[in-house]
Amino acid sequence: MALAKLGVVVLDCPDPRALAGFYAEVLGGTPTVETDGEDEWVDLKAPGGTPLAFQASPGYVPPTWPSPDGAQQFHLDLVVDDLDAAEKGVLALGAKPLDAEDRELTFRVYADPAGHPFCLCAC
């Protein structure tokens, strides 16, 4: 028996609205902003997937990928039908390629605008 169920994946970032907007363009959905005093939280319920949330993190330092000196913390695998079309789309939205040169692989690795690694997977 499970002790809990996954509610949301939360990404720390310097600008929650901007990063939620990036993922809304990639995954669909509409960001919802909640403000509690100075703290800002943005939810994104993408169609057919686990919700994402974004919270401001003062002094945020993005993970490095790959790095023998530090963990990447986590990454998202985003399933796509057409790697080339998806790549073109995420690059236009501000993603940066991290490991996307081997066109024979069924996945490519990028960083979102805040530096979080994610994979486009045609797996």
N, CA, C and O atoms as a GROMACS GRO file, in nm:
protein
  492
    1MET      N    1   0.085  -0.119   0.000
    1MET     CA    2   0.000   0.000   0.000
    1MET      C    3   0.089   0.124   0.000
    1MET      O    4   0.184   0.134   0.078
    2ALA      N    5   0.058   0.218  -0.086
    2ALA     CA    6   0.134   0.343  -0.094
    2ALA      C    7   0.104   0.430   0.027
    2ALA      O    8  -0.008   0.430   0.079
    3LEU      N    9   0.203   0.503   0.070
    3LEU     CA   10   0.185   0.596   0.180
    3LEU      C   11   0.135   0.732   0.133
    3LEU      O   12   0.077   0.808   0.211
    4ALA      N   13   0.158   0.762   0.008
    4ALA     CA   14   0.119   0.893  -0.045
    4ALA      C   15   0.100   0.882  -0.195
    4ALA      O   16   0.131   0.779  -0.256
    5LYS      N   17   0.049   0.989  -0.256
    5LYS     CA   18   0.041   0.997  -0.402
    5LYS      C   19   0.105   1.128  -0.445
    5LYS      O   20   0.101   1.227  -0.371
    6LEU      N   21   0.163   1.128  -0.562
    6LEU     CA   22   0.230   1.246  -0.613
    6LEU      C   23   0.127   1.354  -0.644
    6LEU      O   24   0.034   1.332  -0.722
    7GLY      N   25   0.145   1.470  -0.582
    7GLY     CA   26   0.051   1.580  -0.604
    7GLY      C   27   0.099   1.676  -0.710
    7GLY      O   28   0.022   1.714  -0.799
    8VAL      N   29   0.225   1.716  -0.702
    8VAL     CA   30   0.279   1.817  -0.793
    8VAL      C   31   0.431   1.809  -0.789
    8VAL      O   32   0.489   1.773  -0.687
    9VAL      N   33   0.496   1.842  -0.900
    9VAL     CA   34   0.641   1.856  -0.906
    9VAL      C   35   0.669   2.006  -0.901
    9VAL      O   36   0.617   2.082  -0.983
   10VAL      N   37   0.752   2.049  -0.805
   10VAL     CA   38   0.780   2.191  -0.784
   10VAL      C   39   0.921   2.224  -0.831
   10VAL      O   40   1.017   2.157  -0.793
   11LEU      N   41   0.933   2.328  -0.913
   11LEU     CA   42   1.063   2.373  -0.960
   11LEU      C   43   1.096   2.508  -0.897
   11LEU      O   44   1.018   2.603  -0.910
   12ASP      N   45   1.209   2.516  -0.830
   12ASP     CA   46   1.259   2.644  -0.783
   12ASP      C   47   1.315   2.720  -0.902
   12ASP      O   48   1.369   2.659  -0.994
   13CYS      N   49   1.302   2.852  -0.901
   13CYS     CA   50   1.349   2.932  -1.014
   13CYS      C   51   1.351   3.079  -0.975
   13CYS      O   52   1.293   3.117  -0.874
   14PRO      N   53   1.418   3.160  -1.054
   14PRO     CA   54   1.420   3.303  -1.022
   14PRO      C   55   1.292   3.377  -1.060
   14PRO      O   56   1.259   3.478  -0.999
   15ASP      N   57   1.218   3.328  -1.160
   15ASP     CA   58   1.098   3.396  -1.209
   15ASP      C   59   0.989   3.293  -1.238
   15ASP      O   60   0.982   3.240  -1.349
   16PRO      N   61   0.903   3.264  -1.138
   16PRO     CA   62   0.801   3.160  -1.154
   16PRO      C   63   0.705   3.184  -1.271
   16PRO      O   64   0.668   3.089  -1.340
   17ARG      N   65   0.666   3.306  -1.293
   17ARG     CA   66   0.572   3.333  -1.404
   17ARG      C   67   0.635   3.303  -1.539
   17ARG      O   68   0.572   3.242  -1.626
   18ALA      N   69   0.760   3.345  -1.555
   18ALA     CA   70   0.827   3.321  -1.684
   18ALA      C   71   0.849   3.173  -1.709
   18ALA      O   72   0.825   3.125  -1.820
   19LEU      N   73   0.894   3.099  -1.608
   19LEU     CA   74   0.920   2.957  -1.628
   19LEU      C   75   0.790   2.880  -1.648
   19LEU      O   76   0.785   2.787  -1.728
   20ALA      N   77   0.684   2.916  -1.575
   20ALA     CA   78   0.553   2.853  -1.596
   20ALA      C   79   0.504   2.881  -1.738
   20ALA      O   80   0.443   2.794  -1.800
   21GLY      N   81   0.530   3.001  -1.789
   21GLY     CA   82   0.492   3.035  -1.926
   21GLY      C   83   0.565   2.949  -2.028
   21GLY      O   84   0.507   2.906  -2.127
   22PHE      N   85   0.695   2.924  -2.003
   22PHE     CA   86   0.773   2.838  -2.092
   22PHE      C   87   0.710   2.699  -2.097
   22PHE      O   88   0.684   2.646  -2.206
   23TYR      N   89   0.684   2.638  -1.980
   23TYR     CA   90   0.628   2.504  -1.977
   23TYR      C   91   0.484   2.500  -2.027
   23TYR      O   92   0.441   2.397  -2.080
   24ALA      N   93   0.408   2.608  -2.011
   24ALA     CA   94   0.272   2.612  -2.067
   24ALA      C   95   0.277   2.606  -2.219
   24ALA      O   96   0.193   2.542  -2.282
   25GLU      N   97   0.376   2.672  -2.279
   25GLU     CA   98   0.392   2.666  -2.424
   25GLU      C   99   0.436   2.527  -2.470
   25GLU      O  100   0.395   2.481  -2.576
   26VAL      N  101   0.519   2.460  -2.389
   26VAL     CA  102   0.568   2.327  -2.425
   26VAL      C  103   0.462   2.220  -2.402
   26VAL      O  104   0.442   2.134  -2.488
   27LEU      N  105   0.393   2.224  -2.287
   27LEU     CA  106   0.304   2.116  -2.247
   27LEU      C  107   0.155   2.148  -2.262
   27LEU      O  108   0.072   2.057  -2.258
   28GLY      N  109   0.121   2.274  -2.278
   28GLY     CA  110  -0.019   2.314  -2.278
   28GLY      C  111  -0.060   2.355  -2.138
   28GLY      O  112   0.019   2.344  -2.044
   29GLY      N  113  -0.181   2.400  -2.122
   29GLY     CA  114  -0.230   2.444  -1.992
   29GLY      C  115  -0.214   2.593  -1.974
   29GLY      O  116  -0.151   2.661  -2.055
   30THR      N  117  -0.272   2.643  -1.867
   30THR     CA  118  -0.266   2.785  -1.835
   30THR      C  119  -0.212   2.802  -1.693
   30THR      O  120  -0.267   2.744  -1.600
   31PRO      N  121  -0.106   2.880  -1.676
   31PRO     CA  122  -0.052   2.903  -1.542
   31PRO      C  123  -0.151   2.979  -1.454
   31PRO      O  124  -0.222   3.068  -1.501
   32THR      N  125  -0.153   2.942  -1.327
   32THR     CA  126  -0.235   3.010  -1.228
   32THR      C  127  -0.143   3.064  -1.119
   32THR      O  128  -0.067   2.988  -1.058
   33VAL      N  129  -0.149   3.194  -1.095
   33VAL     CA  130  -0.058   3.260  -1.000
   33VAL      C  131  -0.125   3.273  -0.864
   33VAL      O  132  -0.240   3.316  -0.853
   34GLU      N  133  -0.051   3.236  -0.761
   34GLU     CA  134  -0.094   3.257  -0.622
   34GLU      C  135   0.014   3.339  -0.554
   34GLU      O  136   0.132   3.310  -0.566
   35THR      N  137  -0.027   3.442  -0.482
   35THR     CA  138   0.068   3.524  -0.409
   35THR      C  139   0.030   3.526  -0.262
   35THR      O  140  -0.086   3.550  -0.227
   36ASP      N  141   0.129   3.500  -0.177
   36ASP     CA  142   0.108   3.502  -0.032
   36ASP      C  143   0.214   3.597   0.025
   36ASP      O  144   0.327   3.556   0.051
   37GLY      N  145   0.176   3.723   0.044
   37GLY     CA  146   0.275   3.821   0.087
   37GLY      C  147   0.376   3.844  -0.023
   37GLY      O  148   0.338   3.884  -0.133
   38GLU      N  149   0.502   3.819   0.004
   38GLU     CA  150   0.606   3.836  -0.097
   38GLU      C  151   0.632   3.707  -0.174
   38GLU      O  152   0.699   3.709  -0.277
   39ASP      N  153   0.581   3.595  -0.125
   39ASP     CA  154   0.606   3.466  -0.190
   39ASP      C  155   0.510   3.448  -0.307
   39ASP      O  156   0.390   3.476  -0.296
   40GLU      N  157   0.564   3.401  -0.418
   40GLU     CA  158   0.480   3.376  -0.536
   40GLU      C  159   0.493   3.230  -0.575
   40GLU      O  160   0.602   3.173  -0.574
   41TRP      N  161   0.382   3.171  -0.610
   41TRP     CA  162   0.372   3.032  -0.649
   41TRP      C  163   0.287   3.027  -0.774
   41TRP      O  164   0.181   3.089  -0.779
   42VAL      N  165   0.332   2.954  -0.876
   42VAL     CA  166   0.255   2.944  -1.000
   42VAL      C  167   0.231   2.796  -1.028
   42VAL      O  168   0.325   2.716  -1.034
   43ASP      N  169   0.104   2.760  -1.047
   43ASP     CA  170   0.065   2.623  -1.080
   43ASP      C  171   0.043   2.611  -1.230
   43ASP      O  172  -0.003   2.704  -1.296
   44LEU      N  173   0.076   2.493  -1.284
   44LEU     CA  174   0.047   2.461  -1.423
   44LEU      C  175  -0.008   2.320  -1.427
   44LEU      O  176   0.062   2.223  -1.399
   45LYS      N  177  -0.134   2.309  -1.464
   45LYS     CA  178  -0.198   2.179  -1.482
   45LYS      C  179  -0.202   2.150  -1.631
   45LYS      O  180  -0.293   2.193  -1.701
   46ALA      N  181  -0.102   2.077  -1.677
   46ALA     CA  182  -0.094   2.043  -1.819
   46ALA      C  183  -0.191   1.929  -1.848
   46ALA      O  184  -0.208   1.840  -1.765
   47PRO      N  185  -0.255   1.931  -1.964
   47PRO     CA  186  -0.348   1.825  -1.998
   47PRO      C  187  -0.283   1.687  -1.995
   47PRO      O  188  -0.179   1.665  -2.058
   48GLY      N  189  -0.343   1.595  -1.921
   48GLY     CA  190  -0.298   1.456  -1.920
   48GLY      C  191  -0.168   1.429  -1.849
   48GLY      O  192  -0.107   1.324  -1.873
   49GLY      N  193  -0.122   1.518  -1.762
   49GLY     CA  194   0.005   1.495  -1.696
   49GLY      C  195   0.003   1.536  -1.550
   49GLY      O  196  -0.096   1.587  -1.500
   50THR      N  197   0.115   1.513  -1.485
   50THR     CA  198   0.132   1.553  -1.346
   50THR      C  199   0.147   1.705  -1.340
   50THR      O  200   0.222   1.762  -1.420
   51PRO      N  201   0.077   1.772  -1.249
   51PRO     CA  202   0.090   1.917  -1.240
   51PRO      C  203   0.233   1.959  -1.205
   51PRO      O  204   0.305   1.889  -1.134
   52LEU      N  205   0.271   2.075  -1.256
   52LEU     CA  206   0.397   2.138  -1.220
   52LEU      C  207   0.366   2.265  -1.143
   52LEU      O  208   0.262   2.328  -1.165
   53ALA      N  209   0.456   2.302  -1.053
   53ALA     CA  210   0.444   2.429  -0.982
   53ALA      C  211   0.581   2.495  -0.983
   53ALA      O  212   0.684   2.427  -0.994
   54PHE      N  213   0.581   2.625  -0.971
   54PHE     CA  214   0.704   2.703  -0.978
   54PHE      C  215   0.705   2.800  -0.863
   54PHE      O  216   0.609   2.873  -0.840
   55GLN      N  217   0.817   2.802  -0.788
   55GLN     CA  218   0.827   2.894  -0.676
   55GLN      C  219   0.956   2.974  -0.686
   55GLN      O  220   1.060   2.924  -0.731
   56ALA      N  221   0.947   3.100  -0.644
   56ALA     CA  222   1.064   3.187  -0.646
   56ALA      C  223   1.165   3.138  -0.544
   56ALA      O  224   1.131   3.099  -0.432
   57SER      N  225   1.290   3.141  -0.585
   57SER     CA  226   1.398   3.098  -0.499
   57SER      C  227   1.510   3.203  -0.506
   57SER      O  228   1.590   3.204  -0.599
   58PRO      N  229   1.514   3.292  -0.407
   58PRO     CA  230   1.620   3.394  -0.407
   58PRO      C  231   1.758   3.326  -0.408
   58PRO      O  232   1.780   3.230  -0.334
   59GLY      N  233   1.847   3.376  -0.489
   59GLY     CA  234   1.981   3.318  -0.497
   59GLY      C  235   1.985   3.187  -0.574
   59GLY      O  236   2.081   3.111  -0.560
   60TYR      N  237   1.883   3.160  -0.652
   60TYR     CA  238   1.875   3.035  -0.728
   60TYR      C  239   2.001   3.014  -0.813
   60TYR      O  240   2.046   3.106  -0.882
   61VAL      N  241   2.055   2.895  -0.808
   61VAL     CA  242   2.168   2.856  -0.891
   61VAL      C  243   2.125   2.733  -0.970
   61VAL      O  244   2.090   2.631  -0.911
   62PRO      N  245   2.125   2.740  -1.104
   62PRO     CA  246   2.080   2.625  -1.182
   62PRO      C  247   2.175   2.507  -1.170
   62PRO      O  248   2.295   2.525  -1.149
   63PRO      N  249   2.121   2.386  -1.184
   63PRO     CA  250   2.208   2.269  -1.184
   63PRO      C  251   2.295   2.267  -1.308
   63PRO      O  252   2.263   2.331  -1.408
   64THR      N  253   2.405   2.195  -1.301
   64THR     CA  254   2.489   2.178  -1.418
   64THR      C  255   2.471   2.037  -1.471
   64THR      O  256   2.453   1.942  -1.394
   65TRP      N  257   2.476   2.023  -1.602
   65TRP     CA  258   2.456   1.892  -1.662
   65TRP      C  259   2.555   1.872  -1.774
   65TRP      O  260   2.574   1.964  -1.854
   66PRO      N  261   2.615   1.761  -1.783
   66PRO     CA  262   2.642   1.671  -1.671
   66PRO      C  263   2.755   1.729  -1.587
   66PRO      O  264   2.836   1.807  -1.637
   67SER      N  265   2.761   1.691  -1.463
   67SER     CA  266   2.865   1.745  -1.376
   67SER      C  267   2.908   1.639  -1.276
   67SER      O  268   2.825   1.587  -1.202
   68PRO      N  269   3.036   1.606  -1.274
   68PRO     CA  270   3.084   1.512  -1.173
   68PRO      C  271   3.092   1.576  -1.034
   68PRO      O  272   3.106   1.506  -0.934
   69ASP      N  273   3.083   1.711  -1.029
   69ASP     CA  274   3.096   1.781  -0.902
   69ASP      C  275   2.964   1.805  -0.832
   69ASP      O  276   2.963   1.841  -0.714
   70GLY      N  277   2.853   1.787  -0.899
   70GLY     CA  278   2.725   1.814  -0.836
   70GLY      C  279   2.613   1.743  -0.909
   70GLY      O  280   2.622   1.716  -1.029
   71ALA      N  281   2.509   1.713  -0.837
   71ALA     CA  282   2.394   1.643  -0.894
   71ALA      C  283   2.310   1.739  -0.977
   71ALA      O  284   2.308   1.859  -0.951
   72GLN      N  285   2.241   1.684  -1.077
   72GLN     CA  286   2.150   1.766  -1.155
   72GLN      C  287   2.017   1.785  -1.081
   72GLN      O  288   1.930   1.858  -1.130
   73GLN      N  289   2.000   1.723  -0.967
   73GLN     CA  290   1.882   1.734  -0.880
   73GLN      C  291   1.766   1.652  -0.933
   73GLN      O  292   1.716   1.564  -0.862
   74PHE      N  293   1.720   1.677  -1.052
   74PHE     CA  294   1.615   1.600  -1.117
   74PHE      C  295   1.608   1.647  -1.261
   74PHE      O  296   1.671   1.746  -1.297
   75HIS      N  297   1.533   1.576  -1.344
   75HIS     CA  298   1.502   1.626  -1.476
   75HIS      C  299   1.367   1.572  -1.520
   75HIS      O  300   1.320   1.471  -1.468
   76LEU      N  301   1.307   1.638  -1.614
   76LEU     CA  302   1.179   1.596  -1.668
   76LEU      C  303   1.200   1.526  -1.800
   76LEU      O  304   1.278   1.572  -1.883
   77ASP      N  305   1.131   1.415  -1.822
   77ASP     CA  306   1.127   1.348  -1.951
   77ASP      C  307   0.994   1.384  -2.016
   77ASP      O  308   0.887   1.351  -1.964
   78LEU      N  309   1.000   1.452  -2.129
   78LEU     CA  310   0.881   1.495  -2.201
   78LEU      C  311   0.869   1.413  -2.328
   78LEU      O  312   0.955   1.420  -2.416
   79VAL      N  313   0.762   1.335  -2.339
   79VAL     CA  314   0.742   1.244  -2.452
   79VAL      C  315   0.687   1.323  -2.570
   79VAL      O  316   0.591   1.399  -2.557
   80VAL      N  317   0.750   1.303  -2.687
   80VAL     CA  318   0.709   1.374  -2.809
   80VAL      C  319   0.696   1.274  -2.924
   80VAL      O  320   0.755   1.166  -2.920
   81ASP      N  321   0.620   1.311  -3.024
   81ASP     CA  322   0.606   1.228  -3.144
   81ASP      C  323   0.717   1.255  -3.244
   81ASP      O  324   0.761   1.164  -3.314
   82ASP      N  325   0.762   1.379  -3.252
   82ASP     CA  326   0.860   1.419  -3.353
   82ASP      C  327   0.970   1.500  -3.285
   82ASP      O  328   0.950   1.616  -3.249
   83LEU      N  329   1.087   1.437  -3.267
   83LEU     CA  330   1.198   1.503  -3.198
   83LEU      C  331   1.240   1.633  -3.266
   83LEU      O  332   1.263   1.733  -3.198
   84ASP      N  333   1.250   1.632  -3.397
   84ASP     CA  334   1.296   1.751  -3.468
   84ASP      C  335   1.199   1.868  -3.450
   84ASP      O  336   1.241   1.981  -3.425
   85ALA      N  337   1.070   1.842  -3.463
   85ALA     CA  338   0.970   1.947  -3.447
   85ALA      C  339   0.967   1.998  -3.304
   85ALA      O  340   0.959   2.119  -3.281
   86ALA      N  341   0.973   1.907  -3.206
   86ALA     CA  342   0.972   1.948  -3.066
   86ALA      C  343   1.098   2.028  -3.033
   86ALA      O  344   1.091   2.128  -2.960
   87GLU      N  345   1.212   1.985  -3.086
   87GLU     CA  346   1.336   2.058  -3.062
   87GLU      C  347   1.325   2.201  -3.115
   87GLU      O  348   1.360   2.297  -3.046
   88LYS      N  349   1.277   2.215  -3.236
   88LYS     CA  350   1.261   2.348  -3.295
   88LYS      C  351   1.173   2.435  -3.205
   88LYS      O  352   1.202   2.553  -3.184
   89GLY      N  353   1.065   2.378  -3.153
   89GLY     CA  354   0.973   2.452  -3.068
   89GLY      C  355   1.034   2.495  -2.936
   89GLY      O  356   1.020   2.611  -2.896
   90VAL      N  357   1.103   2.403  -2.866
   90VAL     CA  358   1.158   2.440  -2.735
   90VAL      C  359   1.274   2.539  -2.750
   90VAL      O  360   1.292   2.626  -2.665
   91LEU      N  361   1.352   2.527  -2.858
   91LEU     CA  362   1.460   2.624  -2.880
   91LEU      C  363   1.402   2.763  -2.906
   91LEU      O  364   1.457   2.863  -2.858
   92ALA      N  365   1.293   2.770  -2.980
   92ALA     CA  366   1.228   2.899  -3.006
   92ALA      C  367   1.174   2.962  -2.879
   92ALA      O  368   1.162   3.084  -2.869
   93LEU      N  369   1.141   2.879  -2.781
   93LEU     CA  370   1.088   2.928  -2.653
   93LEU      C  371   1.198   2.963  -2.554
   93LEU      O  372   1.168   3.014  -2.445
   94GLY      N  373   1.323   2.938  -2.588
   94GLY     CA  374   1.433   2.977  -2.500
   94GLY      C  375   1.510   2.864  -2.436
   94GLY      O  376   1.598   2.890  -2.354
   95ALA      N  377   1.481   2.739  -2.471
   95ALA     CA  378   1.559   2.626  -2.418
   95ALA      C  379   1.699   2.629  -2.479
   95ALA      O  380   1.720   2.683  -2.588
   96LYS      N  381   1.794   2.571  -2.408
   96LYS     CA  382   1.932   2.560  -2.455
   96LYS      C  383   1.968   2.413  -2.468
   96LYS      O  384   1.940   2.335  -2.376
   97PRO      N  385   2.031   2.371  -2.578
   97PRO     CA  386   2.071   2.231  -2.592
   97PRO      C  387   2.185   2.196  -2.496
   97PRO      O  388   2.281   2.272  -2.482
   98LEU      N  389   2.173   2.081  -2.431
   98LEU     CA  390   2.280   2.030  -2.344
   98LEU      C  391   2.346   1.908  -2.407
   98LEU      O  392   2.468   1.894  -2.403
   99ASP      N  393   2.265   1.820  -2.465
   99ASP     CA  394   2.316   1.699  -2.531
   99ASP      C  395   2.216   1.660  -2.638
   99ASP      O  396   2.129   1.576  -2.616
  100ALA      N  397   2.228   1.721  -2.754
  100ALA     CA  398   2.130   1.700  -2.859
  100ALA      C  399   2.194   1.677  -2.995
  100ALA      O  400   2.127   1.686  -3.098
  101GLU      N  401   2.322   1.646  -2.996
  101GLU     CA  402   2.391   1.635  -3.124
  101GLU      C  403   2.378   1.498  -3.190
  101GLU      O  404   2.380   1.489  -3.312
  102ASP      N  405   2.365   1.391  -3.111
  102ASP     CA  406   2.355   1.255  -3.167
  102ASP      C  407   2.212   1.231  -3.213
  102ASP      O  408   2.125   1.200  -3.132
  103ARG      N  409   2.188   1.244  -3.342
  103ARG     CA  410   2.053   1.231  -3.398
  103ARG      C  411   2.006   1.088  -3.406
  103ARG      O  412   1.891   1.064  -3.445
  104GLU      N  413   2.089   0.991  -3.372
  104GLU     CA  414   2.049   0.850  -3.372
  104GLU      C  415   1.980   0.811  -3.241
  104GLU      O  416   1.911   0.710  -3.236
  105LEU      N  417   1.999   0.891  -3.134
  105LEU     CA  418   1.937   0.860  -3.005
  105LEU      C  419   1.788   0.891  -3.010
  105LEU      O  420   1.742   0.970  -3.093
  106THR      N  421   1.712   0.828  -2.920
  106THR     CA  422   1.568   0.852  -2.913
  106THR      C  423   1.534   0.961  -2.812
  106THR      O  424   1.417   0.980  -2.780
  107PHE      N  425   1.635   1.032  -2.762
  107PHE     CA  426   1.612   1.144  -2.670
  107PHE      C  427   1.717   1.251  -2.694
  107PHE      O  428   1.824   1.225  -2.748
  108ARG      N  429   1.684   1.372  -2.652
  108ARG     CA  430   1.776   1.486  -2.656
  108ARG      C  431   1.759   1.565  -2.528
  108ARG      O  432   1.648   1.577  -2.476
  109VAL      N  433   1.868   1.620  -2.477
  109VAL     CA  434   1.867   1.689  -2.347
  109VAL      C  435   1.883   1.840  -2.368
  109VAL      O  436   1.966   1.885  -2.447
  110TYR      N  437   1.800   1.916  -2.296
  110TYR     CA  438   1.799   2.062  -2.303
  110TYR      C  439   1.793   2.119  -2.162
  110TYR      O  440   1.768   2.046  -2.066
  111ALA      N  441   1.815   2.248  -2.151
  111ALA     CA  442   1.790   2.320  -2.026
  111ALA      C  443   1.678   2.419  -2.052
  111ALA      O  444   1.675   2.485  -2.156
  112ASP      N  445   1.585   2.430  -1.956
  112ASP     CA  446   1.481   2.531  -1.968
  112ASP      C  447   1.543   2.668  -1.942
  112ASP      O  448   1.661   2.676  -1.908
  113PRO      N  449   1.468   2.777  -1.956
  113PRO     CA  450   1.526   2.910  -1.938
  113PRO      C  451   1.586   2.935  -1.799
  113PRO      O  452   1.670   3.025  -1.784
  114ALA      N  453   1.546   2.859  -1.698
  114ALA     CA  454   1.605   2.874  -1.565
  114ALA      C  455   1.720   2.776  -1.542
  114ALA      O  456   1.782   2.777  -1.436
  115GLY      N  457   1.749   2.692  -1.641
  115GLY     CA  458   1.863   2.600  -1.631
  115GLY      C  459   1.831   2.459  -1.589
  115GLY      O  460   1.924   2.378  -1.577
  116HIS      N  461   1.704   2.423  -1.564
  116HIS     CA  462   1.668   2.287  -1.528
  116HIS      C  463   1.682   2.196  -1.650
  116HIS      O  464   1.631   2.231  -1.757
  117PRO      N  465   1.749   2.082  -1.638
  117PRO     CA  466   1.758   1.991  -1.751
  117PRO      C  467   1.624   1.920  -1.777
  117PRO      O  468   1.551   1.888  -1.684
  118PHE      N  469   1.595   1.898  -1.904
  118PHE     CA  470   1.480   1.816  -1.942
  118PHE      C  471   1.513   1.744  -2.071
  118PHE      O  472   1.596   1.790  -2.150
  119CYS      N  473   1.448   1.630  -2.092
  119CYS     CA  474   1.470   1.552  -2.212
  119CYS      C  475   1.344   1.552  -2.298
  119CYS      O  476   1.233   1.541  -2.247
  120LEU      N  477   1.364   1.564  -2.426
  120LEU     CA  478   1.258   1.533  -2.522
  120LEU      C  479   1.281   1.388  -2.561
  120LEU      O  480   1.390   1.352  -2.606
  121CYS      N  481   1.180   1.306  -2.545
  121CYS     CA  482   1.194   1.161  -2.568
  121CYS      C  483   1.093   1.113  -2.670
  121CYS      O  484   0.973   1.136  -2.657
  122ALA      N  485   1.143   1.047  -2.773
  122ALA     CA  486   1.057   0.977  -2.869
  122ALA      C  487   1.076   0.829  -2.840
  122ALA      O  488   1.117   0.751  -2.926
  123CYS      N  489   1.046   0.792  -2.717
  123CYS     CA  490   1.072   0.656  -2.668
  123CYS      C  491   0.945   0.573  -2.670
  123CYS      O  492   0.947   0.456  -2.632
   0.00000   0.00000   0.00000
